[in-house]
Amino acid sequence: EAAHRAVLMRLNDLCCRHADNGLAKTDQDLASRTVHDLLRMWAA
C-alpha cells in the first residue's frame, strides 16, 4: 500500500509539472482527479 501511494503521489507531481509546461488545465484536473480516486480506492 505504501508503495502504491508513493507511485500515485509521483504521478500527481508529474501531472502538476506537465500543467506548468502547457498541459491543458482540463487534462491536468482529470489526471489529478484520477489519481485521487485511485488513492481513495486503495485507502478503502
GROMACS elastic network, one bead per residue, 0.5 to 0.9 nm:
[ bonds ]
;  ai    aj funct       b0    kb
    1     4     6  0.50468   500
    1     5     6  0.61703   500
    1     6     6  0.86130   500
    1    42     6  0.72187   500
    1    43     6  0.82880   500
    2     5     6  0.50504   500
    2     6     6  0.61618   500
    2     7     6  0.86819   500
    3     6     6  0.50698   500
    3     7     6  0.62576   500
    3     8     6  0.86586   500
    4     7     6  0.51851   500
    4     8     6  0.62257   500
    4     9     6  0.86278   500
    4    39     6  0.83883   500
    4    42     6  0.81593   500
    5     8     6  0.51054   500
    5     9     6  0.60849   500
    5    10     6  0.85368   500
    5    39     6  0.67830   500
    5    42     6  0.82705   500
    6     9     6  0.51491   500
    6    10     6  0.61998   500
    6    11     6  0.86717   500
    7    10     6  0.50942   500
    7    11     6  0.62611   500
    7    12     6  0.86886   500
    8    12     6  0.61254   500
    8    13     6  0.85789   500
    8    35     6  0.61756   500
    8    36     6  0.83352   500
    8    38     6  0.79558   500
    8    39     6  0.72814   500
    9    13     6  0.62259   500
    9    14     6  0.86562   500
    9    35     6  0.79207   500
    9    39     6  0.89443   500
   10    13     6  0.50497   500
   10    14     6  0.62499   500
   10    15     6  0.86779   500
   11    14     6  0.50209   500
   11    15     6  0.61849   500
   11    16     6  0.86905   500
   11    31     6  0.87337   500
   11    32     6  0.85930   500
   11    35     6  0.74227   500
   12    15     6  0.50612   500
   12    16     6  0.63317   500
   12    17     6  0.86789   500
   12    31     6  0.76057   500
   12    32     6  0.60197   500
   12    35     6  0.64680   500
   12    36     6  0.85168   500
   13    16     6  0.51798   500
   13    17     6  0.62257   500
   13    18     6  0.86822   500
   14    17     6  0.50038   500
   14    18     6  0.61019   500
   14    19     6  0.85463   500
   15    18     6  0.51641   500
   15    19     6  0.62542   500
   15    20     6  0.88159   500
   15    23     6  0.84782   500
   15    27     6  0.87292   500
   15    28     6  0.59051   500
   15    29     6  0.86707   500
   15    31     6  0.65889   500
   15    32     6  0.68375   500
   16    19     6  0.50744   500
   16    20     6  0.65006   500
   16    21     6  0.88355   500
   16    23     6  0.89298   500
   16    28     6  0.67555   500
   16    32     6  0.80478   500
   17    20     6  0.51001   500
   17    21     6  0.64348   500
   17    23     6  0.87706   500
   18    22     6  0.64474   500
   18    23     6  0.54682   500
   18    24     6  0.88244   500
   18    28     6  0.77043   500
   19    22     6  0.52739   500
   19    24     6  0.65095   500
   19    25     6  0.64944   500
   19    27     6  0.81858   500
   19    28     6  0.58923   500
   20    23     6  0.70071   500
   22    25     6  0.82527   500
   23    26     6  0.83912   500
   23    27     6  0.66685   500
   23    28     6  0.66534   500
   24    27     6  0.52372   500
   24    28     6  0.63834   500
   24    29     6  0.87414   500
   25    28     6  0.50489   500
   25    29     6  0.61300   500
   25    30     6  0.85680   500
   26    29     6  0.50469   500
   26    30     6  0.61009   500
   26    31     6  0.85765   500
   27    30     6  0.50993   500
   27    31     6  0.61323   500
   27    32     6  0.84820   500
   28    31     6  0.51499   500
   28    32     6  0.60115   500
   28    33     6  0.85179   500
   29    32     6  0.50479   500
   29    33     6  0.60400   500
   29    34     6  0.85076   500
   30    33     6  0.51433   500
   30    34     6  0.61369   500
   30    35     6  0.86885   500
   31    34     6  0.50665   500
   31    35     6  0.62856   500
   31    36     6  0.87119   500
   32    35     6  0.51706   500
   32    36     6  0.62732   500
   32    37     6  0.86224   500
   33    36     6  0.50684   500
   33    37     6  0.60441   500
   33    38     6  0.86003   500
   34    37     6  0.50779   500
   34    38     6  0.62591   500
   34    39     6  0.86580   500
   35    38     6  0.51618   500
   35    39     6  0.62354   500
   35    40     6  0.87110   500
   36    40     6  0.61997   500
   36    41     6  0.86595   500
   37    40     6  0.51043   500
   37    41     6  0.62616   500
   37    42     6  0.87484   500
   38    41     6  0.50621   500
   38    42     6  0.62451   500
   38    43     6  0.85257   500
   39    42     6  0.52469   500
   39    43     6  0.60749   500
   39    44     6  0.86566   500
   40    43     6  0.50155   500
   40    44     6  0.61445   500
   41    44     6  0.52671   500
